[in-house]
């Protein structure tokens, strides 16, 4: 059985891959859609901009908003940098 991957994990991965650059919700949605990184389990559709914005709002400990752009919260940046250290 495959481990379930959640939308907030995909959003975080997109931000990490973009080297912590802050992106708009639309840009995050476009990347997820273009690369088909995540589909809803209920209907196998790409998440909407509203769904991604709602997920970001649900996890303020993971994501921060500044000037309509989304980035990883400072704590997540540190946690991820320590996780990927060699």
Secondary structure, 3 states (H helix, E strand, C coil): CCCCCCHHHHHHHHHHHCCCCCECHHHHHHHHHHHCCCCCCCCCCCCCHHHHHHHHHHCCCCEEEECCEEEECHHHHHHHHHHCCC
